[in-house]
Every structure is written in C-alpha cells, then in structure tokens.
Amino acid sequence: HPKPVEDHPEEEGGRLGHAHPLRDVLPAEVAKERRRELEEKLKAGEIPAIVATGSLELGIDMGLVDLVCQVESPHGVARGLQRVGRAGHLYRAPSRGRLLPKTRGDLLEMAALARAMRHTEIADVRIPRGCLDILAQQIVAIVAGGEIRTDDLLRLVRRAYPFHDLPRDALQGVVRMLSEAGTAWDRVHDMLHPLPGGRRLAVISGGAIPDTGQYGVYTEAGERTGELDEEFVYEARVGETLVLGTNRWRILDITHDWVVVGPGEGPAKIPFWKGEAYRREVGLGRKVGELAGEIEARLDDPHLVAWLQAECALDRAAAENLVRYVGDQHERADLPTDRTLVIEGFPDEAGGSRLAVLTPYGRRFHLALRLAILARFREELGIQPDSLHGNSGILFRITQVPFDRAVQVIRAIRAEDVGGLVLKELANSPLFGLRFRENAGRTLLLPRDRPGRRTPLWLRRLTARDLLETARARPGFPIVTETYREILADFLPMGELRTWLRAVDHEEIQVAVRRGVVPSPFAASLLWEFQAAYLYQWDKPKPGPPAGLAEEELASFHGRDLAESLDLSVVERVERGLRGIGEGQARTAVELLAHLHRLADVTLDEVALVASPEARAALPDLLGAGTLVQLDLTGAEPPERIVPGEDAPLYRAAQAEVVRRHVGSRALARRSDLRRRYPFPEHEIESALDASPFVAVTWRGEKAWTRRETPERLRQLTGAEGVAAVLTQIQGITVPWALWDREILPTWVEGYRPVLVEELLRSGEFLWLGRPRLGKDLTVAFAGRDDLPWLAKAYPRPETNLHPNGEALVERLTARGASFLVEIAGDLGRPATRCAALL
C-alpha cells in the first residue's frame, strides 16, 4: 500500500495477486465501517495482503505488517517514511518497504526519495498564519455564546499562535463581513451581538474540510458501503452495476443525498474519484536534480551502477535503467538539474511549436512559474498559449510567435517581478475559484441546508461564483484577501521561486536552450500529459470577455425603458427582498441594527416596514444608548432619518457611501427619488454610482441606477425563472399540454413563451411525464430532476401487451424520463430509425 489517489487499486490488486493470495482491496471511497473491518482482518492475520490508496497512510497501528509496497512515488520524504513506517510497527523492529516505480521519470524520483529517506531529510513544516476563513468561523461560534467586545475578542484570538500578530484592521474587516452572517456589530459601543440562527450556523456549517459533494452509498438495509463522486452519480442510471472495492453492486435508487444499491453481477462501471493528487515537494525536487547531476557527472564511471545500488537502495536492473535514462537525455539534450534550466523546443503535428521549460522542482513550483510566464506572454506578446505544468516542467504550444522570441520573454522574468505577474493571472484562474469556494464555505458564507443533507457541488460552485463577483466589487473583502494569502503563502512556493530566479539572474543556475526535431526523454513525459489534458477539450474557445449579461444588452438598456419588458410585480418582490420587508423583517434589536448597516437609513414611516413590533419596541433604547441616532436632513423629503450611530458622520463627509448603500438595497433607484431623499449635490450622486457594481438604466421614462446583476435577475424572474417556480409548485399534476401552454403558464408568468419550457427541459433541470388520453391528446406532468424518482412512482405504467423491443423501450423511458432519440438508440443498441418506428 498505498497508491496515488487518482488510480484504481483494483488494477494493482490483480497484478500483485499472482505473487500473493490477495483477498481484499481498500479503495479511498470505502465506508469507515468496511475500512475498520478490513483493518481488523489484516491485524488478525485473516488476510495476508491488502491493496489500498493513501487511506492507510495515517491513523492505524498494525505491528504485524511485514512489508509495504509503495507503487509510484509519494512525492514527499515525510510521506514516504510514514507509509513505509506502517511495517514493523513494533519496538526496535525495522520497517521494510519496496518502492515500485511506473516510469523511468518515476524511477529517478524514487531513487532520490530513497536516499533522502535513509538520511531522514524531511522538509520543514510550515504553520499557516492569519487564516481569515478559520478566524471568521471561530468568531461566529464565539459570539453565538454571548455578546463580546472586539477588544476582548482580539485578545482572545491572539492567544492562538496562527493569530498571535493578527492586526486589528484584519479582525475588524472580518467582523464587518460577518455582520451579514451570524453576528451584528454595534460600532458605537464596539460590541458584537449574536444574530438569531448564529449558533445553528456555527454547528451545522462549521469545520475545515471542504465539502466535495460526495453521495453516500447504502444497501437497502441502511448499511453504508462507500461514497461516489457527484459527476459519476449524475451519469449513472438505476439498474446499472458498479464496482466498490471488490464487490459489484446494482443501483436500485438514486435520491438527492444517497445511492441505494443491492448485490449485482455481470459487467460493471468503475467509479472515478477526483482526489487531489500529491505533488513533488520543492525540497525533494532539489534532491532529484542533485542526483541527476551526480549521475551525469559519473556516466563514464564503471562503478556508477554499484554506487547507485548502495547509495539509493536500487536493485541492479533499476540502477542500470536509471543510468540509461540519464544517459539518453545527456546524448539528446542538456539534463535539467538543480543547477541547470533547460528550455527545449520542437514542432508538433499541426505546424506549431512546443516549448518545454524543464526543471526538477515539482508541480507547485512549475504552476507558479507557468502563471508568471503566461502573464508575461500576455503583456509583451499579446498571446495566451495552451499550456500544462507537471512535476518535471512546463509545456507550452506556441503558434503565433517565433521560438527565440518566446525564450527571450521567459528569460526576462525577474525575481522582483514574479509576485505581481502571478497575482495578475491568479484572479481568473480555476485555482483561485476553487480556493475561494473552499474558503467561503469555511467562513460560513456558503452555509449548509441541514445536517446530513448534501448540497450539490455544482450548485455550491455557482453560488460561490456569484459571491466572488459581489466580493470583487468590495475592495479588501476578507475572503478574497484570504484566498490570495493562502495561494501565495501556503500553496505556491513563491519564496523558493524568487530564490531560484535570482540564481538564474546571477548565472548560478545555467540556462540551456535547445531546439530539435523530437522531444528529449525528459520532455516526452510532459508531452504525453499535454495530449491527455487536451484530448477532450473539443471546440471549447479560449477564455474571452466575462460571460453573463452582454455589454450590448447593457447598452441597449440605456435607450429602452425596462418597464416595457419587466413585470412590475416582480420588481416589487425583488425590492421587498432587498429591503427586508415582510418575511425579511428585523425581529430583534440586533437584527434591526444589522438591517440599517445595509440600508444606510430609514424614515420613521419605513421603520414599520423593516422591523417587527418587537424590534420597534427596542428603538427608544437603541436611540437612548446612541447605537442608533435620528438625523434631520434639511431639504430632504422627509427630513427625519434613523441611522446607525457610527454612520452619522457619513452624511457630512462621505455622502457617496450613503448613496451607494441605499441604491444597493433597491431593485431600481430613479434619479428623482434619490434627489428627494438626499439633499446632496446632483454630481455627487451621479459620481457615486458611476462605477461597478452599479449600472445606469431607463425606468419609467427617467434615468435610474441598479446593481449590475439586478436587470438579469429581474428578467429571469419574469421569464424562465418564473416558469421554473410555477412548475416546482405544481409538479406532478397532469394537465393537457394545450392548457399548460395557453392558460396556466401565461396567467402565472409575465412574458411567458413556450421556448422557456423548452430551455428548462434542455438544461435537464426539469423532466416531463406524459399520458395519452382519448383522441391521443397528451397530458403532461413536470418534475424536477431530483424529485423524479418518487414522483414517477405516482404514475405506474399501465399493463400493455407489447413486442419485447417495445417493452424494452418503455422500460427505458420509464427509468430515465424524456430522452433524445440518439440516447434511446444508444441504450437499446438499435438503429435510430427502428427506435423511431417503435415510438
């Protein structure tokens, strides 16, 4: 044990089984109960061997394990020692391990790994400092236990080492962010108060491990057997057979949260599991480079093979293979080592050029360098080449500039510039989106629905994307800051990259440039990874302008009155939600304070709209304590305003902030309404709203402002989103299609068109169930995809006497719902014309 997380342990179990009577396999997705059972069997000697992923690396103590076989490099010295250390776990007993490389590149790394393991050359441990996502979670939990002063809170969190030097400004930024989630901050008295639901939020959504959206797998008796990746489940169907561990299971049911299985047989699918593969540590990469350089220097030494056997614990065949590998690279090109950077170019089959940057320093090092190179390519050459990074280097496909010019740009990157270059590329990278989503979850800004209920990962991605768009419009948003900090300080080895670039600049590291006809042995492995990565890209275009509401659509709003295309009731509904009217009313004094921070101010009449009787009863005490104050805005209609005490100076010195807060809490804010509400100069109002996230539109014949995303939201509620809301409310009810199309949907949805239903069905969000009536008039019921399994049971298929081919077709449609003809033909294995005739 173990294997890399992205591989299938069953494959290795089959190979090793020829030498050992293998009985069981322990993959990463197995349930903890099954894992415990297998561990106990191994301890008791009931099974002589077990094949596992990294799941057996930690948390077990088996003194009777004789041997650990590590297939492929674990990419870290400490990780290698930890895994081999599972054997001989007794007092003074030696730990024995066998390292089994898969490729010649892996052989070189494992040789360096074995030498480092012998000398216990373990990389330094870095303790993350100032993690604002964890800080936010802890603040919500602390405040849920009772109100606290921010000074006391700061003293408390500074007692933990990761926050011992936390700046006050950072704490206040997090507290300000949390005023919308779980806590309320009274800035006048510098007190934090718990909001209703804060304790529940901390308990249900707390934790540091990111949600991966896995589906639990259970038998009909309720026994958990493992878990499955969300994408695999979406592609699976009831009745299919899959493999978990060494057992075959037939899918009996797929619900919102889990998959129900029973014993199965015959051909089966093997689930995929997208774990985060381990990456070569920079320290180990340095040792790989040192070993490669030593081998190159001794290629003519007749004792080289014997030296490798003794120094790196290689058997003779492995030592000879490693010498040949380094020798082949030496003959065809320069060898990348800890003292040599190799830049290699060679043509591809389509007439372009491939450019490889080869160093031994590992995947994370190369990711940072790749981002810097891409930023420089964009700045100086105006290109965005396809690229890939791996443990042995970076590969670019260059089609628009000469090879020599591209090399010149790469060599011009300096240590003092690399941080800014990486920063420019990070904001729109998948890495940033992934880390932001995970950090937002830990911050409790993406709360879970309820304990034990999974939230679809794709939905969390969309929610996180929307949150990121909002956060980017607020400079200094703590989770954006934390995401940059985590990537640049904890994930990417920026310090090592700067040190290496300085060494290149001072010629302490040599740069070897080669242009050939075929890739060298070291570059060939990168080429294979590149082909695998882009094999399924299809015709996907390169990233362009931001998606969403097109610029020309926004421009058209200036000349077209939104009142012509939007339902007034929808605008009013969105407005009530933004202002906290109705269900969103403030229920307590603390919630009222939080509301006013968001709304900027309210008139005396508006207090009754945004506050419950209980909250209004607390208003005199809040005014008496100075937490809230009443202002008289001369020239405003009406002049009396209630505002948070600490915000009163804004009405004299920072009027733009007042206007922005007010407009941010409205669906649409007309110019005339703003001028009546605030006695500020007109140019102050206009300039305050002349930047993101606000946009000017025409509403009821005059200029108005709104947040950039609001017109699209209003349009969706008027159209497709309105249709989805109606179908959700009355799903499962069968009605003739003509009645749906001519009466129900047009009555309930403003601007209804049949194409809106077609779009929902094409997206897969909704499915339909049809039943013919006399005269072949079709009655239709709609169902959300997640609700189809239980709704379908309400419409049992009537008994029919069909040909076997027809029966197979009906069973297929019953199981999967409405489908395209090509899907039916593929599932039944029959020509599409024959399936059409059967239909």
N, C-alpha and C positions, 0 to 999 in steps of 0.2 A: 504494500500500500504506500502512498496514495497516488492517484493520477491527477493531471490537470483538470480543473473543474469543467472545462468545456468538452472533454472527451467522454466516450462511453466506456465505463468499466467492464461492461459485459464482453466487449471485444477482447480485452486483455485476459479476462477470466477464461475465455475459450482457448487462448494460446497457452497460458500457463497451466491449464488443466491437463495438458499432455504429460507434464512432469510431476504434478501434484494432484491428488484426488480432491479437486476443488468442490466444495459443497454449496457455498453461498457467496452472494455479491452484495456489497453495501454501497449503493449509489448515494449521491448527495440528497436526492429528493425523498428518501425513505423516511417514514414516520419515526418519531422518537421511541415509540413503544417497540417497533420492529428493530430499530437500532439497538436498543437495550437487550432485546432477546438474542440478537446475533453476537453482541459483545459477551454476554454470559456464556453462550455456547463456545465461543473461542477460548474464554478463560477456563472453562471446564474441560477443554480438550475434545469436545464433541465434533468439532470441525477442525481439520488440520491446517486450513489456509483460508484466507478471505481476501477478496479484491475490493478496494474501496477508493473513493475520491478523497479529497482532503478532509472528509468528515471525521476520520480517525486521528487527525494530527494532534488534537488537543482534548483534554478532559477525560482521558482514560488511563488506567493503571493496570497493565497486564504483565505480570512478572514472568510468565512462561512463554512469551513470544521469542522465538529463536532467531528469526531473520526478517528484515524489512527490505522489500524490493521496491526501489523508487524508479518509476517509469517516467522518463523525461525530467529535465532539471526543474527543481522547485524555485529557481531564480533568486535564492537568498541563502546565505550561510546559516543564519539562525534557524530558518525554516528547514533546511537540510538536517541540521543537528537535532531539531525537535522531532522530525519524522523517524530518522534512524534510531533516535533515543527511545522509541516505543519498544525496541527489542532489548532484552537483557535488563529489564527494569527491576533488578534486584541489587542488594547491597554488594558492591565490588564486582558485579557481573558485567562483562563487556557488552556493548551494543554493537551488533553486526548488521551491516546493510550492504545491499548491492545496488549500484546506480546503473540504470539501463537507458542509454541514450537512444533516440529515434533517428537522428540525423547526424551528419558529420559536424554541423554547427553546434548541435546539442552536445556532441562529444567534447568539443573544445571547452564549452562552458562547464560541463560536469568535471572535466579534469581540473580546471581551476577551482571549482567548488570543493572537490575532494581535498585538494592541497590546503585550501583555506579552512576547511572543517578540521583537518588534523591540527592546525595551529590555532583553532578557535578564534579566527579573525572575524569577529561579529561586528556588524555595522552599529553605529551609535543609535540609541533610541531618542527620538525627538518627541517631547511632550507638547501637544498643541496648546497655544496660549491665546487667551482672549476670544474664545469661540462664542460669538454673539447669539447663535442659534440655541446653544445649550443654556446660555445665560437667560434668554427670553423665556425658555421653558421653566427654568427654576424660579424666575420672578413670578410667573403666573401661579406656580404652586405655593410660593411663599405668601403672596398676597391673598390667595384663596383662604389661608388660615387666619387672616385678620389684617386690618389696616397697618401700615408701617410708613415711617418717614423715609425719604430717599437717602438721607444721610446714614440712617441706621442700616438701610439695605446695602449701601455701598460698603460700609464697614463689614457687614456680614459676608458679602460675596468675595471681598478681598482676602478673607481668611483661607480661601482655596487657592492653591498655587497657580493654576492657569489664569486666575484673575487677580493676582496679588498686586499688579500695577495697572489695573483697569482705570482708564481716565474717566473722570466724572461725565464728560461730554458723551462718551460712548454709552454709559449707563442711561443718561437722560434720553439719548436717541432711541434706545431700545424701549424705554418706558413710554416715550411718545408714540412709538409704533404700536405698543400693546394697548394703548388707550382705545383701540378699536377691537381688541380681542382679549377679554378676560379681566382687564383692570381699568380703573379710571384714575387719572392723575389730577389732584387739586393743586395747581401750581402756586396758588396764593399761600396756602399753608404747607406746601411741599409734602403732601400726604398721598399715598397710594391706597385706593379703596378697591375691594373685590366687587366685580360685577356678578349678577346672577348667572349661574352656569359656569363660572370660572373654575370651581373645584371639579365639576364634571369634565370640563375640557382638559384639565391637567391630568386627570386619572385615565380617561379614555384615549386621549391622543398623545400622552407622554411616551418617552422612550427615544433612544438614539439610533436604533437600527431602522434604516429607511424601509418603507413599505414597497414590496416588489409585486404586489397584486397576484400572489400565487393562489391557486384553487386547491383546497383540501380534497383528498380522495378518500371516500369512505365506502365500506361494504354496506349491504342492506341492514346488517345488524348494528351498524353505527361504529364499527372499528375503523380507526384511521389507518390507512395503508401508505400514505405519502402525500405528495403535492405535485401540481402540474403548472407549467408556465401558462400565463393568460393567453398568449397568442396560439399556443397549441390547442387549448380548450376551444377557442373560437373556431378553429379549423376542424375540430373533431365533431363527430355525429353520434347520436345514440345508436347502439348496435355494433359500433366498431370495436376492435380489440386492440389493446395496447400492452406494453411491457413496463412493469415496475419491478426493479430488482431482477429476480429470476422467474417471476410469476407473470402469467398472462391474465389480463382482466378484460371483461366485456363491459362496455359503458351502458348502464341501464338508465341513467337520468343525468341531466346537466341542469343545475339550478344556478341562482345568482351567486351563491357562495361556495358551492362544492360540487363534486362529481361523484355520483353513486355508481359502484361497479359490482360485478359478480364474477365468478370464475369463467374464464374464456379459453378458447383453443384456436389453433389454426394460425394463419398469417397475422402479424400484429405490427402496429406502429411503434417506433421507439421515440419517446418524448425527447424534445430538446430542452436544455436548461441553460439559460444565459447567465452564468455566473461571471463575476469579474475575474478574469484570468490574472494570475500573478505576473509581475513584471520584473525583469532583471534589475537588481539594485545597482546604483551607480558604483558603490564600492566593489561589488562583485565584477562589474564591467571593467573596472580598472585592473582587477586581478586577471581577468580574461585577456586583456590587452598586454599585460606584463608577460603572461605565459606565452602568448603568441609571439611576442618579440624574442623571448628566450629561445623558443623552438627555431625561429627563423635564423637566429644567430648561430645555431648549432646544427644546421641541416647537413653539414659535411662531417659532423662528429659521428664516428661509428658506434659510440656508446650512448647516443641520444635515446634510442628505444629503451635501453636498460635504465637510463636516468628517469624517463617518464614513468616507467613501471614503479620505481622506488619512490619518486617524488610525489606522484599523483595517484598512486594505488590503481594503475591500469593493468589489465592483463596484456599479454604480448600483442594479440590481434588488435586490441583497441589502440595501443601505443603506435603500432605500425600504421594503422588507419589515420591517426591524428597527424603523424609526420607527413603522410602522403597528402592530406588535406591542406596543411600549411604550405607544403612544397608546391602543390598545384597553383595555389594563389600567388606564391612567390614567382613562379615562372610566367604567369599570365598578366600579373599586375602587382602593384605595391600592396603590402599587407597592412590592414588597419590595426594599429596597436594603441597602447596608451600614449605613445609619443608620435604617432603618425595619423593624420587625417587623410583619407582617400576620397577624391571626387572623381567619379567614373561616369563616362557617357557611352551610350551605344544605341543603335537605331532600333525602332520597333517595326512591326509588320505593316503598319499603316502609313509609313513615311515620316513619322515623327521621331522624336528623340527621347530617350530615357536618361535621366540624370540621377545617379545614386551618390548619396553622401554617407560614407561608411565610417563608423566608429564603434567601439565595443561597449559603450556606456549604458545601453539599455533603453527600453521603450519610453519611459517618462522623460529621460534626458532628451531623447530624439523628438518627442512631442513638443517640448518647449522650443527646441531649435527649429523644428518644422514650422511652428507658428510664427517665429521671428522671420524666417526666410519667406514665408507666404506674404507677410506684411510688407517686407522689402520689395518683393516682386510686384505687389500691387502698387506701391508708391512709385517705384522707378521705372517699371516696365509696363504697368497697366494690365497685367495678366493675373489669372487665378488658375494655375495648372492643377490637374488632378494629382493627388499625392497620397502617400501612405508611409507610416512610420512603424518600425518593428524593433526588436531587441538589437539587431545588428546594423541598423542605419535607417535612412530615409530615401524614398524613391519618388521622383517627380516625372511626369510626362510633359515634355516641353515641345510645343508645336509652333510657337509664334516668334521666338527669338533664337539667335544663334547660341550654340552651346557655350562658346567662350564668353559671351556677354552674360549669360546666366551665372557662370562660375565667378565672374568679376563681381556681380552683385552679392553673391554668397560670401565671398572673401572680404567684402567691405563691411560686414556686420561687426560692430564693436561691443565690448562688454558694457560700456556705459549706455548704449542704445537698446540693448536687448530687452530690458524690462518694459520700456514703452512700446516696443514692437509687439511683444507678446500680449500686452494689455489691449492693443488695438484689435487683435484677432480674437481675443477671448470672448468679447461681448456677444458675438453672433455664432459662436461655436457650439456644437452639441454638448461638449463637456460643460460649458457654462450653464446651459439649460438643465442638464442632469443634476449638477450640484446645487443649482438654485432650487429645483423642485425638492431635493432631499433636505436642504436647509429650511425651506419654507415649512415642510412637514414637521421638522423638529422644533420650529418656532411656534407651532400651533396655529399657523395661518392657513393650513390646509387640514382642518380637523376631520377626524373620523366620524362616521354617522352614528354608530353604536358599537359596543363591544362585541367582538366575534363576527362582525359583518364586514366583508371586504369591500373596498371601494375600487372599481375598475381602474387599472393602471392608466389606460388611455384617457379616462376622464380626469384623473389627477394631473396628467401631463397637460391637458387643455386648460384646466383651472390654474395650474402653475404658470402657464404661458400668459394667460390673462393677467395674473398677478404681477408678472415680470413687466408687462407693458405698462401697468399702472405705476409700478415702483420706479421705472426709468424716468418717469416724469417728475419724480420727487428726489432731487439731489440729496445724497447722503442717506438714502434708505438703508437701514442697518443690515438687512438680509442680502442686499446687493453687495454692500461692503464686505460682509462675512464670506460671501461666495468668492469674491476676488481674493480675500485673505487666505481662505482655505486652499484655493488652487495654487496661488503663488507662493505661499509659505509652507503648506503641508503636503501638497500633491506633486507639484513640479519642482525639480531640483534646481531652482534658479541660482542659488549660490554656487553650486558646482559648475553650472553653465557659464557664469561670469568668469570664474577662475580659469576654466578651460579656454574661453575666448581670449583672455589676457595672455595665456601661454601661447596661443596661436599668433597673436599680435606681436609678441616678443620673440617669435621663432623658436620658442622652447618646444613647440609641437610643430613638426614638419607637415606641409601640405603637399600631397602628391596628386597631380591631375593626369588622368589617362582617358583617352578616347579610343575605343576599339570597335570591333565588328560584333562581338558577342560579349555577354556579361561574364565577369570573373566568377569563380566558385562562390565567393562571399556575397556577391550581388545577386546570384541566381536565386537564393532563397527569398530575397526581397521581391524579386520578380514574380515568383510563384504566389506570394501573399498578395501582391498587387492584382494579379489576374483573378484570384479568388474573391477579393474585395469588390471588384468592379464587374464581375461576371453577371450579376443580377441587377445592375443599375438601369438597364433598359434605356429608354429615351428621356430619362429624368433630366430636366435642364439644370444648369448650374444656378446657384443662388442669385437672385436678382433683387429688385426693389421689394420692400416689405409687402406681404400679402394682406388681405382683408379688404377694407373699403378703398377702392381705387381712387387715385388722385383726380382723375377726370370726373368721377362721381362726386367727389367733394366739391370740385369746381362748379359742377352743374347745380349744386345746392344754392350757390350764390344767386343764380338767376332764376331759380324755380322755388316757389313757395312750398315748404314742406307740408303745409296744411292741405295741399292738393292730394298728397299721396299717403298721409298718415291718418290713422283713426284717432280722433280726439280722446276717446275713452282710454285708449292705450297710453297716450301721452299723460293723461291724468293718473293712470295706475302707476306708471313709472315714477312720476313726480311724487306721489304719496309714499312710494317705497323709499325714494332717496331722502325725503324729508322726515321719515319716521312717523307718518300719520297712520292711524288705525292700528293694525297688528304690531307695527314697529314702534308704538308709543313708549316713551320712557316710563318705567314702572316704579322707579325709586329715585331718591335724590342723587345717588351716584350716577345712575343712567342718564338723568337729566343733564348733569354736568358734562358727561361724555357726548351727549347729543349736541350741546351748544358748542363744544370744541369743533365739531364737524360742520355745524350750520352757520357759524360765525355769530349770528344774533337772531333773536326772535322779538316780535312785537308782543304787546300784552294780549292781544287777541289770539296770536299764534300759539301762545303757551297752552291754551286749552286743546289745541290740535295735536301737539307733540308730546304732551305729558298727561299721564293718568291722574285721577283725583289724588292718589297717594303722593305722587311726585309733586303735584301743585301744592299740596298741604305743606311740603317741606320748603317751599320757595321763600317764605319770610325768614326762616332760619339761615338759608343759604345767603340771602341778601344781607342779613344782620352780621354774618361772620365774614363777609367780604369775598366769599367764594364766588358769588355772582354779584354783579353791580348793575344798576339801572342808569343808562345814559340818556341825555336829551340831545338829539341830533337836530340842531336848528336848521330848518329848511327841508327836512325830510318828511315824508308822509307815510305813516305817522311818525312823530319825532321820538317817542319813547321806545327804548330798546333794552333788552336784558342780554348781557354778555358775560362770559367768564371774567373774573376779576383781573387775571393776568393779561387778558387781551384788550383791556380798555385803552392802553397807550397806542394800540394799532390804529385806532380811529383818528389819531392825530399824526402819527409818524409813519405808518405802514398801511396806507389805505388800499394799496394794490392787493395785499394779502387778504384783507376783508372781502374785497370783491371776488377774488378767486375762490375763497371758501364758499361764498354764497352761491356762485354760479355752479360750483362743483356739486352742490346739493339740489340742483334743479334739473329737470329734463330739458327745458329750454328757458332762457332768460332774455326777454326783449330789452332793447335799449331804453325804451320809455319807462319800463318798470324799474330798471336799475337807477335811472336818473331821479325817479320819485323816491326810491328807497334810500338812496345815499346822496348827500349834498356834496359830492366830490366833483372836481373839475372833469369835464367830459373826456379830455385827453388822458386823464389818469385812469379812467375806467377802460378806455379803448386799449391803452398800452398794457394794462394788467392782463388783458385777455388776448393779446396779440402773439402768444407763444403756446407751445404744447403744454398741456394736453387739450387746449381749447380750440374750437374752430367756429368761424362766423357763418351763419346760415340766414335764410329768409323765413320768417314765421309770421303768418297773418299780416303780410304786407310790410313788415319792417325788419330791420336788422336785429338778429338775436345771436346769442352765443350758447354753446353747449360743449360738453366734453366730446373729444374726437370719436369715441366709440358709441356714443348715445344714438346718433341717427341710424346706425346699422342695427342697434338693438331695437329701436322703435320699429324699424322696417321689418325685422324678423318677427316681432310680436304681432305685427299687423298681418304678416303672411304666413310663411312656413311654420314659425314657432307657434302661431295661433292655431294652425291646423293640428300640430302635434299635441298641444294642450287639450284640444277638443277630443281627439282620438284617444288620448290617455284616460280622460274622464269617462268615456262611454265605450271603452274597448270591450270586445266580446259580444256586443249586441249586433245581431244580424239584421240588416236593413237592405232593401234593394238598392243597387248602385245608383239608379236614377234619383232616388230620394236623397242619398248622400250628396250627390253632385248638384242637385237643383234646389234643395230646400235646407237640409241640416247645416252643411258647411257654409254656404253663402250667408245664412242667417247669423251664425255664430262668429264668423271670421271676416273681418273687414278686408276687402280686396282679394277675396278667395278666387283661385283659378285652379282647374284640375291639375295643372302641371306641378302645383305644390304637393299634392298627394303623391304624384309620380316621383318627385325628388326624395321624399321621405322613404318610399319603398326602395328606390335605387340605393339609397345610403345604407339600407339594412337596419335602420332604426326601428321600423315597423314592418310587420308581415301581415298578410291577409288570408282569411279562411273563407272559401266560397261554398255556397249550397245552391243547386239549381231548384227552381220552382216550376210549376206548370207553365208550359209555353217556353221553357228554358230561360226564363228571366232569372238572372243571377242575384242572389242575396249575398251580401258581403259583411264580414266582421273583421275588424282590425285588432291587432295585438302588438304590444311592444315586444321586442326580441326576447328580453329576459322573462316576460310573462307568458310566452307561447307554450311552454311545456304544460302548465296547469290549465291554461285556457283551452288548449286543444282537447283535453280530456272531457270538456263540456260539450264537445261536438263529435261524438263517436261516429265512426264511418258506418253507414248503413250496409246491411248484408247485400252482397252482389254476387252475381254468377258470371265472372269474367274469365277470359283466357288467362293462363298463367303469366303471360307477358303483361297483360293489363293489370293483374293483381300486383305484380312487382312494381309497376309504375305507380299505382295508387298507394302502396305501402311507402314508396319512396317519397311521394308528395306529402303523405300524412306525417312522416318523420321530420321532413325538412322544410315544409311550407312551400310557398310560391317560389319557383325557380326558373332560371333561364333554360331554354331548350338544350343548349350545348352542355349545361351542367347535368341535365337529366340523361342525355345520351352518354356522357362520360361515366356516370354512376352505373347505368344499366348495361354498358358495354354494347350498345346497339346503335345503328346509324340514326342520325337526327331525323331523317325522312320517315323512318319506321316509327320513331317515338312520336312524331307529329301526327301520323295516321292513328296511332293508339289514342292519343289525346282527343 
